[in-house]
């Protein structure tokens, strides 16, 4: 089997009810179940394989730190940005009081951050 082929055991699965309450903490119970049921499986390789291309070293980036994220604590999110900056990345941090999935729980605020980032990208 080629190295880049995944076996069925190389995926993480979740219980929509239990994990939905955790991942989508800022959403209603109905939304949690709905969105969590769409998360079928997640490749475990994202946790164990080395990064193939560090795009964040090539272009300016914006990191959205979710200050109420129960999945990746905010301090760890900031540490990830610090490590990227140590490697030479140009990263702007924006914070939002959100759970792990702000595009679901706080879409308007995410749009504002994206528009700001796009405007910065258009500047010479």
C-alpha positions in Angstrom: 0.0 0.0 0.0 1.5 3.4 -0.9 2.5 5.6 2.0 0.0 8.3 1.2 -2.9 5.8 1.3 -4.9 5.8 4.5 -6.2 2.7 6.2 -9.7 3.0 7.8 -8.0 3.1 11.3 -6.3 6.3 10.2 -9.4 8.3 10.8 -10.9 9.8 13.9 -14.6 9.6 14.3 -16.9 11.3 16.9 -20.3 11.0 18.5 -22.3 14.0 17.2 -24.2 14.5 20.5 -21.2 14.3 22.9 -18.6 16.0 20.7 -21.1 18.5 19.3 -21.6 20.0 22.8 -17.8 20.4 23.1 -16.9 21.6 19.6 -19.9 23.8 19.0 -20.3 25.1 22.5 -21.7 28.5 21.6 -24.4 27.1 19.3 -27.9 26.0 20.2 -28.5 22.3 21.0 -30.2 21.8 17.6 -27.3 23.5 15.7 -24.7 21.5 17.7 -26.4 18.2 16.7 -26.9 19.3 13.1 -23.3 20.5 12.5 -21.7 17.7 14.5 -23.6 15.1 12.4 -21.9 16.5 9.3 -18.4 15.8 10.7 -18.0 12.2 9.4 -14.4 11.5 10.0 -11.1 13.4 10.5 -7.7 12.2 9.2 -5.4 11.3 12.0 -2.5 12.3 9.7 -3.2 15.9 10.4 -1.8 15.3 13.9 1.1 13.0 13.2 2.5 13.8 9.7 5.0 16.5 9.1 3.8 19.7 7.3 4.5 19.4 3.5 4.4 23.1 2.8 4.5 26.0 5.2 2.3 28.5 3.3 2.3 30.8 6.4 6.0 31.5 5.7 5.2 32.7 2.2 2.3 35.1 2.6 1.0 37.3 5.4 -1.5 35.4 7.6 -4.2 36.2 10.1 -4.8 33.8 13.0 -8.2 33.9 14.6 -7.7 33.1 18.3 -10.9 31.7 19.8 -10.8 32.8 23.4 -13.5 30.3 24.6 -12.3 27.3 22.6 -12.5 24.1 24.6 -10.7 22.1 21.9 -7.5 24.2 21.5 -7.0 26.5 24.5 -6.4 30.1 23.6 -2.9 30.1 25.1 -1.9 27.1 22.9 -3.3 28.9 19.9 -1.1 31.9 20.7 1.9 29.7 21.2 1.4 28.2 17.7 1.4 31.7 16.3 4.6 32.5 18.3 6.3 29.4 16.8 5.3 30.5 13.3 6.6 34.0 13.9 9.9 32.6 15.2 10.3 30.9 11.8 9.7 34.2 10.1 6.0 34.2 9.5 4.1 37.5 9.3 1.0 36.8 11.4 -1.6 39.2 12.7 -3.6 37.9 15.6 -7.3 38.7 16.0 -9.2 37.4 19.0 -12.9 36.5 19.1 -14.9 35.2 22.1 -15.9 32.0 20.4 -15.9 28.2 20.6 -13.8 26.0 18.3 -15.9 26.8 15.2 -16.5 30.6 15.0 -17.7 30.5 11.4 -20.8 28.7 12.8 -21.3 30.4 16.1 -20.1 33.9 15.2 -20.2 34.2 11.4 -20.5 38.0 11.2 -17.4 38.5 13.3 -15.4 36.0 11.2 -16.5 37.9 8.0 -15.2 41.1 9.6 -11.8 39.5 10.3 -11.7 38.0 6.7 -12.5 41.4 5.1 -9.8 43.1 7.3 -7.2 40.5 6.2 -8.2 40.9 2.5 -7.8 44.7 2.8 -4.3 44.2 4.3 -3.4 41.8 1.5 -4.3 44.4 -1.1 -2.0 47.0 0.4 1.4 47.4 -1.4 
